[in-house]
Amino acid sequence: MFKPVRNRNPILRLNPPQVLAVGFLIMILAGSGLLSLPIASTAGHSMPYLDALFTAASATCVTGLSVLNPGVDLSVFGQVVVLALVQVGGLGFMTVATLIALAFRRRITFRERLILQETLNQHSTAGIIRLIRKVLLYALVIESVGAVLLSLRFSFEMPPGQAAYFGVFHSISIFNNAGFDLFGAIEGRAGSLIHYVDDPLVNLIAMPMILLGGIGFIVIADLLSFHKARRLSLHSKVVLSMTGILIGVGTLVILIFEFTNPATLKPLDFSGKLFASIFQAISSRSAGLLTLDVASMRQATQFFIVLLMFIGAAPGSAGGGIKVTTFAILVGAVLAMIRGKQDIVFFRYRIAPDRVYKAITFSLLSFLMIVVAAVILSVTEHYSFLGILFETTSAYATAGMSMGLTAQLTPFGKLMVIALMFIGRLGPVTLAFTLTPRMDSEPFRYPEGKITIG
């Protein structure tokens, strides 16, 4: 009898979730190494390695939280490194690696297709390479159009070369829902897009780009093929309908809560109030860019934004959170129970029980991670608990919004937030699979028991 030869290469023994985790970790470490070089800093010397690691993790996980000011503290080299990490992190490193392999006409193995399936949250490997090509095409087109439009807008207030650079940087950052900006480099200018709170052109460019980056490439592909197929998949219908509901409710809540706040909406005319409310409702769930100072908002608004960040964007996108489809299943389960129905039904399709279990597991694990991290940070960081909860949710959901705590984090706090961003980008379930790769079926089932609920 011949014994099976085991592959001695540890990389080839990793399952798809483990490859994703290792790949993102390598990207973060490589990025932190580049950012810790003296050439990456405007100060002319190396920044503290922990700050470089934090920035690399935030860029790779397309979060946007930063312990430094990218427009002031990073040189052009450092900014380009951040931009490259955002682009690769947003598309997914396996997506980029596959595109390079296709460019060199290398065959994509079945194992690599499985990893791509995990990366894009697909149910099968069928058509995965065709989808990868579409992903690149959509990203390049959207980012290019956004870069041109933003460059034209910025050219009215800065030199053409700087306007073009700002246009490209912010287009990539906005579409990948990363939240990094360079406006700190302009003297007297507030960070993010606060200066453009009532600028219709910037708002009408940024908001669709955030939405396109947040609904995911699967939905974009579905929408573009609608004229031929004349139908949308169940996934796309749920994503689009839930996204619309969240934007509508979010806009209304923010508009009502902040309408009379002199530090946010009150100084604006009604069109400015409406633009700002819509922008915050869209951006809160993942993008990290703001046109209002979140630290100046009322506590009710801040907590509501925490809920929006927790829900997040769509699967297969650059956004984080528990995802809108997960939230839809949770809401569907509650409504089904209230109505006395056995099944969760969306658009005349019944949701399989394993999808429901996964949604509940993912949501509960995410909630527990955020709460535990917030409790720990409340001991180590001198800040209000709502501010700490806001920061931990933002890090885990890769939303990138901050009430000001990030710049004041202790070394332990920085490491905790780095871990949250990493876990949030991968997802707790994916991370659990990396630690427990094999799930053996149980040889028997226990008798059914009943527990009183309520």
C-alpha positions as CSV (number, residue, x, y, z in Angstrom):
1,M,0.0,0.0,0.0
2,F,1.3,3.4,-0.9
3,K,0.8,6.2,1.6
4,P,-0.6,9.5,0.2
5,V,2.1,12.1,-0.2
6,R,1.2,15.2,1.8
7,N,2.2,18.5,0.4
8,R,5.0,19.9,2.5
9,N,4.4,23.5,1.4
10,P,2.4,25.0,4.2
11,I,0.9,27.6,1.9
12,L,-0.7,25.0,-0.3
13,R,-2.2,23.3,2.8
14,L,-4.2,26.4,3.7
15,N,-7.9,26.5,3.0
16,P,-9.4,29.5,1.2
17,P,-10.4,31.5,4.4
18,Q,-6.8,31.0,5.7
19,V,-5.3,32.1,2.4
20,L,-7.4,35.3,2.6
21,A,-6.3,36.0,6.2
22,V,-2.7,35.4,5.5
23,G,-2.8,37.4,2.3
24,F,-4.3,40.5,4.1
25,L,-1.8,40.1,6.9
26,I,1.1,40.0,4.4
27,M,-0.3,43.1,2.7
28,I,-0.5,45.0,6.0
29,L,3.0,44.1,7.0
30,A,4.4,45.0,3.6
31,G,2.6,48.3,3.7
32,S,3.7,49.1,7.2
33,G,7.3,48.4,6.2
34,L,7.0,50.9,3.3
35,L,5.3,53.5,5.4
36,S,7.9,53.2,8.1
37,L,10.6,54.3,5.6
38,P,11.9,57.9,6.0
39,I,10.8,58.7,2.4
40,A,7.2,58.1,3.4
41,S,7.1,60.9,5.9
42,T,7.2,64.6,5.4
43,A,9.2,64.9,8.6
44,G,12.3,63.4,6.9
45,H,12.6,60.6,9.3
46,S,10.8,57.3,10.0
47,M,7.4,57.5,11.7
48,P,6.8,55.2,14.7
49,Y,6.3,51.7,13.5
50,L,3.0,51.3,15.3
51,D,1.6,54.4,13.5
52,A,2.8,52.9,10.2
53,L,1.2,49.6,11.0
54,F,-2.1,51.3,12.0
55,T,-2.2,53.3,8.7
56,A,-1.3,50.2,6.6
57,A,-4.0,48.2,8.3
58,S,-6.6,50.9,7.9
59,A,-5.8,51.3,4.2
60,T,-5.7,47.6,3.5
61,C,-9.0,47.0,5.3
62,V,-10.4,50.1,3.5
63,T,-11.4,51.7,6.8
64,G,-10.0,55.2,6.9
65,L,-9.3,55.6,10.6
66,S,-5.9,57.3,11.0
67,V,-3.6,58.3,13.8
68,L,-2.0,60.8,11.5
69,N,-3.0,63.4,8.9
70,P,-2.3,61.8,5.5
71,G,-2.3,65.2,3.7
72,V,0.2,66.7,6.2
73,D,2.3,63.8,7.6
74,L,2.7,61.6,4.6
75,S,4.9,62.4,1.6
76,V,3.7,61.8,-1.9
77,F,5.4,58.4,-1.7
78,G,3.5,57.6,1.5
79,Q,0.2,58.7,0.0
80,V,0.8,56.5,-3.0
81,V,1.5,53.6,-0.8
82,V,-1.8,54.2,1.1
83,L,-3.6,54.6,-2.2
84,A,-2.2,51.3,-3.5
85,L,-3.2,49.5,-0.3
86,V,-6.7,50.9,-0.6
87,Q,-7.1,49.8,-4.2
88,V,-5.8,46.3,-3.6
89,G,-7.6,46.0,-0.3
90,G,-10.9,47.2,-1.9
91,L,-10.7,44.9,-4.9
92,G,-9.3,42.0,-2.9
93,F,-5.7,40.9,-3.2
94,M,-6.7,37.6,-4.8
95,T,-8.7,39.5,-7.4
96,V,-5.6,41.6,-8.3
97,A,-3.4,38.6,-8.3
98,T,-5.8,36.8,-10.7
99,L,-5.8,39.7,-13.0
100,I,-2.0,39.8,-13.1
101,A,-2.0,36.0,-13.8
102,L,-4.5,36.4,-16.6
103,A,-2.4,39.2,-18.1
104,F,0.5,36.8,-18.3
105,R,-1.8,34.1,-19.6
106,R,-1.3,31.8,-16.7
107,R,-4.0,29.2,-16.0
108,I,-6.1,29.7,-12.9
109,T,-6.3,26.5,-10.9
110,F,-9.4,25.2,-9.2
111,R,-7.9,25.9,-5.8
112,E,-7.4,29.6,-6.8
113,R,-11.0,29.7,-8.0
114,L,-12.2,28.5,-4.6
115,I,-10.2,31.3,-3.0
116,L,-11.8,33.8,-5.4
117,Q,-15.2,32.4,-4.6
118,E,-14.5,33.1,-0.9
119,T,-13.2,36.6,-1.7
120,L,-16.3,37.6,-3.7
121,N,-18.8,35.8,-1.5
122,Q,-20.0,33.7,-4.3
123,H,-22.0,30.4,-3.9
124,S,-20.0,28.6,-6.7
125,T,-16.9,28.9,-8.9
126,A,-19.0,29.0,-12.1
127,G,-18.2,32.1,-14.1
128,I,-15.8,33.4,-11.4
129,I,-13.0,34.4,-13.9
130,R,-15.6,36.2,-16.1
131,L,-16.8,38.1,-13.0
132,I,-13.2,39.0,-12.1
133,R,-12.7,40.7,-15.5
134,K,-15.9,42.6,-15.0
135,V,-14.8,43.7,-11.5
136,L,-11.6,45.3,-12.9
137,L,-13.5,46.9,-15.8
138,Y,-16.2,48.4,-13.6
139,A,-13.7,49.6,-11.0
140,L,-11.5,51.3,-13.7
141,V,-14.4,53.0,-15.4
142,I,-16.1,54.3,-12.3
143,E,-12.8,55.5,-10.7
144,S,-11.7,57.1,-14.0
145,V,-15.0,59.0,-14.4
146,G,-14.9,60.0,-10.8
147,A,-11.3,61.2,-11.0
148,V,-12.0,63.3,-14.1
149,L,-15.1,65.0,-12.6
150,L,-13.5,65.6,-9.2
151,S,-10.3,67.0,-10.9
152,L,-12.4,69.5,-12.9
153,R,-14.2,70.6,-9.7
154,F,-11.0,70.9,-7.7
155,S,-9.3,72.9,-10.5
156,F,-11.4,75.9,-9.6
157,E,-9.6,76.2,-6.3
158,M,-6.1,74.7,-6.8
159,P,-3.4,74.3,-9.5
160,P,-4.3,71.8,-12.3
161,G,-1.6,69.3,-11.3
162,Q,-2.7,69.3,-7.6
163,A,-6.4,69.1,-8.7
164,A,-5.6,66.1,-10.9
165,Y,-3.7,64.3,-8.1
166,F,-6.5,65.1,-5.6
167,G,-9.1,63.9,-8.1
168,V,-7.4,60.5,-8.6
169,F,-6.7,60.0,-4.9
170,H,-10.2,60.9,-3.7
171,S,-11.9,59.0,-6.5
172,I,-10.2,55.7,-5.5
173,S,-10.7,56.4,-1.8
174,I,-14.4,57.2,-2.3
175,F,-15.2,54.3,-4.6
176,N,-13.4,51.8,-2.3
177,N,-15.2,53.2,0.7
178,A,-11.9,53.9,2.3
179,G,-12.4,57.4,3.8
180,F,-8.9,58.7,3.4
181,D,-8.5,62.4,2.3
182,L,-5.7,64.9,1.7
183,F,-7.6,68.1,2.5
184,G,-5.6,68.6,5.7
185,A,-2.7,69.7,3.4
186,I,-4.8,72.9,2.5
187,E,-4.3,75.5,5.2
188,G,-7.4,76.4,7.1
189,R,-9.4,73.5,5.5
190,A,-11.2,71.0,7.6
191,G,-10.7,67.3,7.0
192,S,-12.8,65.0,4.9
193,L,-15.5,66.7,2.7
194,I,-16.8,69.1,5.3
195,H,-15.8,72.1,3.1
196,Y,-18.2,70.8,0.4
197,V,-21.2,70.2,2.7
198,D,-23.5,72.2,0.4
199,D,-21.6,71.9,-2.8
200,P,-24.0,70.1,-5.2
201,L,-21.3,69.0,-7.7
202,V,-19.1,67.2,-5.1
203,N,-22.1,65.7,-3.4
204,L,-23.6,64.4,-6.7
205,I,-20.2,62.9,-7.7
206,A,-19.3,61.4,-4.3
207,M,-22.7,59.9,-3.3
208,P,-23.2,57.7,-6.4
209,M,-19.6,56.5,-6.2
210,I,-20.0,55.5,-2.5
211,L,-23.2,53.7,-3.4
212,L,-21.6,51.8,-6.3
213,G,-18.7,50.8,-4.1
214,G,-21.1,49.8,-1.4
215,I,-23.6,47.7,-3.3
216,G,-20.9,45.4,-4.6
217,F,-19.7,44.2,-8.0
218,I,-22.3,41.4,-8.2
219,V,-25.1,43.9,-8.1
220,I,-23.4,46.2,-10.5
221,A,-23.0,43.4,-13.0
222,D,-26.6,42.4,-12.5
223,L,-27.8,46.0,-13.2
224,L,-25.7,46.3,-16.3
225,S,-27.1,43.1,-17.7
226,F,-30.7,43.9,-16.9
227,H,-31.5,45.2,-20.4
228,K,-30.8,41.7,-21.7
229,A,-32.0,39.5,-18.9
230,R,-34.9,41.7,-17.9
231,R,-34.6,40.4,-14.4
232,L,-32.5,40.9,-11.2
233,S,-31.3,38.1,-8.9
234,L,-32.8,37.8,-5.5
235,H,-29.5,39.0,-4.0
236,S,-29.6,42.2,-6.0
237,K,-33.2,42.9,-5.2
238,V,-32.6,42.5,-1.5
239,V,-29.4,44.6,-1.6
240,L,-31.1,47.5,-3.6
241,S,-34.3,47.5,-1.6
242,M,-32.7,47.4,1.8
243,T,-30.1,50.0,0.7
244,G,-32.9,52.3,-0.4
245,I,-34.8,51.8,2.9
246,L,-31.7,52.5,5.0
247,I,-30.8,55.6,3.0
248,G,-34.4,56.9,3.3
249,V,-34.7,56.2,7.0
250,G,-31.2,57.5,7.7
251,T,-31.8,60.7,5.9
252,L,-35.0,61.4,7.7
253,V,-33.6,60.6,11.2
254,I,-30.4,62.7,10.7
255,L,-32.4,65.6,9.2
256,I,-34.8,65.6,12.2
257,F,-32.2,65.1,14.9
258,E,-29.8,67.7,13.5
259,F,-32.2,70.2,12.0
260,T,-31.7,72.8,14.8
261,N,-28.2,71.9,15.8
262,P,-26.1,75.1,15.3
263,A,-22.9,73.1,14.9
264,T,-24.2,70.9,12.0
265,L,-27.4,71.6,9.9
266,K,-28.9,74.8,11.3
267,P,-26.6,77.2,9.4
268,L,-27.4,75.6,6.0
269,D,-30.4,76.3,3.8
270,F,-32.9,73.6,3.2
271,S,-31.1,72.2,0.1
272,G,-27.8,72.1,2.1
273,K,-29.6,70.4,5.0
274,L,-31.0,67.8,2.6
275,F,-27.7,67.2,0.8
276,A,-25.9,66.8,4.2
277,S,-28.5,64.4,5.6
278,I,-28.4,62.2,2.5
279,F,-24.6,62.2,2.4
280,Q,-24.3,61.1,6.0
281,A,-27.0,58.4,5.6
282,I,-25.1,57.0,2.6
283,S,-21.5,57.4,3.9
284,S,-22.2,56.2,7.5
285,R,-22.6,52.6,6.5
286,S,-19.1,52.2,5.1
287,A,-17.4,55.1,3.3
288,G,-16.0,57.1,6.2
289,L,-16.1,60.5,4.5
290,L,-18.2,63.2,6.1
291,T,-19.6,66.6,5.2
292,L,-20.6,67.3,8.8
293,D,-18.5,67.1,12.0
294,V,-19.7,63.9,13.7
295,A,-18.2,65.0,17.0
296,S,-20.6,68.0,17.0
297,M,-23.7,65.9,16.3
298,R,-26.2,65.2,19.0
299,Q,-25.7,62.0,21.0
300,A,-28.9,60.5,19.5
301,T,-27.5,61.0,16.0
302,Q,-24.2,59.6,16.9
303,F,-25.8,56.5,18.3
304,F,-28.0,56.2,15.2
305,I,-24.9,56.3,13.1
306,V,-23.4,53.5,15.2
307,L,-26.4,51.4,14.1
308,L,-25.9,52.3,10.5
309,M,-22.2,51.4,10.6
310,F,-23.0,48.1,12.3
311,I,-25.3,47.2,9.4
312,G,-22.8,48.2,6.8
313,A,-22.7,47.7,3.0
314,A,-23.5,44.7,0.7
315,P,-21.6,41.4,0.4
316,G,-18.9,41.4,-2.3
317,S,-18.2,45.1,-1.8
318,A,-15.4,47.1,-0.2
319,G,-17.7,47.9,2.7
320,G,-17.9,46.2,6.1
321,G,-20.5,45.7,8.8
322,I,-22.8,42.7,9.1
323,K,-24.0,43.5,5.6
324,V,-27.4,44.6,4.4
325,T,-28.5,41.1,3.4
326,T,-27.7,39.8,6.9
327,F,-29.8,42.6,8.4
328,A,-32.6,41.9,5.9
329,I,-32.7,38.3,7.0
330,L,-32.8,39.3,10.7
331,V,-35.7,41.7,10.0
332,G,-37.4,39.0,7.9
333,A,-37.1,36.5,10.8
334,V,-38.7,38.9,13.2
335,L,-41.5,39.7,10.9
336,A,-42.1,36.0,10.1
337,M,-42.2,35.2,13.8
338,I,-44.7,38.1,14.5
339,R,-46.9,36.9,11.7
340,G,-46.8,33.3,12.8
341,K,-45.1,32.2,9.5
342,Q,-42.6,29.4,9.4
343,D,-40.5,30.7,6.4
344,I,-38.7,33.9,5.7
345,V,-39.8,35.0,2.2
346,F,-38.3,37.7,0.0
347,F,-39.7,38.5,-3.4
348,R,-41.5,35.1,-3.4
349,Y,-38.4,33.2,-2.6
350,R,-38.0,31.2,0.7
351,I,-34.7,31.7,2.5
352,A,-32.9,28.5,3.4
353,P,-32.5,27.8,7.2
354,D,-28.7,27.6,6.9
355,R,-28.7,31.3,5.6
356,V,-30.7,32.3,8.7
357,Y,-28.4,30.5,11.1
358,K,-25.4,32.1,9.4
359,A,-27.0,35.6,9.6
360,I,-27.7,35.2,13.3
361,T,-24.3,33.8,14.1
362,F,-22.5,36.5,12.1
363,S,-24.6,39.3,13.8
364,L,-24.2,37.9,17.3
365,L,-20.4,37.4,16.9
366,S,-20.0,40.9,15.5
367,F,-22.1,42.4,18.3
368,L,-20.1,40.6,21.0
369,M,-16.7,41.6,19.5
370,I,-17.7,45.3,19.4
371,V,-19.1,45.2,22.9
372,V,-16.1,43.4,24.4
373,A,-13.6,45.7,22.6
374,A,-15.6,48.8,23.8
375,V,-15.6,47.6,27.4
376,I,-11.8,46.9,27.3
377,L,-11.0,50.2,25.6
378,S,-13.2,52.0,28.2
379,V,-10.6,50.9,30.8
380,T,-7.5,51.8,28.8
381,E,-8.6,54.9,27.0
382,H,-9.8,58.2,28.7
383,Y,-12.8,59.0,26.6
384,S,-16.6,58.9,26.8
385,F,-18.2,55.4,26.4
386,L,-20.3,56.5,23.5
387,G,-17.1,57.8,21.7
388,I,-15.4,54.5,22.4
389,L,-18.4,52.5,21.2
390,F,-18.5,54.7,18.1
391,E,-14.8,54.1,17.4
392,T,-14.9,50.3,17.9
393,T,-18.0,50.0,15.7
394,S,-16.4,52.2,13.0
395,A,-13.2,50.0,13.1
396,Y,-15.0,46.7,13.0
397,A,-17.4,47.8,10.3
398,T,-14.5,49.4,8.4
399,A,-16.6,52.6,8.3
400,G,-13.7,55.0,9.1
401,M,-15.7,57.6,11.0
402,S,-14.3,59.0,14.2
403,M,-15.4,61.2,17.0
404,G,-11.8,62.1,17.7
405,L,-10.6,59.1,19.8
406,T,-8.3,57.6,17.1
407,A,-5.7,60.4,17.4
408,Q,-5.6,59.9,21.2
409,L,-5.3,56.1,21.3
410,T,-2.8,54.5,23.6
411,P,-0.4,51.9,22.1
412,F,-2.7,49.1,23.4
413,G,-5.7,50.9,22.0
414,K,-4.1,51.2,18.6
415,L,-3.4,47.4,18.6
416,M,-7.0,46.7,19.6
417,V,-8.4,48.9,16.8
418,I,-6.0,47.2,14.3
419,A,-7.3,43.8,15.3
420,L,-10.9,45.0,15.0
421,M,-10.3,46.4,11.5
422,F,-8.6,43.1,10.4
423,I,-11.4,40.9,11.8
424,G,-14.0,43.2,10.4
425,R,-12.6,43.1,6.9
426,L,-12.4,39.3,6.9
427,G,-15.6,38.7,8.9
428,P,-15.7,36.8,12.2
429,V,-17.1,33.7,10.5
430,T,-14.3,33.6,7.9
431,L,-11.8,34.1,10.7
432,A,-13.4,31.3,12.7
433,F,-13.0,29.0,9.7
434,T,-9.3,29.8,9.5
435,L,-8.9,28.6,13.1
436,T,-11.2,25.6,12.7
437,P,-10.8,24.5,9.1
438,R,-12.6,21.1,9.4
439,M,-16.2,20.7,10.4
440,D,-16.9,17.0,10.8
441,S,-20.5,15.9,10.6
442,E,-21.9,14.6,13.9
443,P,-22.4,10.8,14.0
444,F,-25.7,11.1,15.8
445,R,-28.3,13.6,16.9
446,Y,-29.5,14.3,20.4
447,P,-33.2,14.1,21.2
448,E,-35.1,17.4,20.8
449,G,-35.7,19.5,23.9
450,K,-37.8,22.6,24.5
451,I,-36.9,25.8,26.3
452,T,-39.3,28.5,27.4
453,I,-38.6,31.8,25.6
454,G,-40.0,35.2,26.6
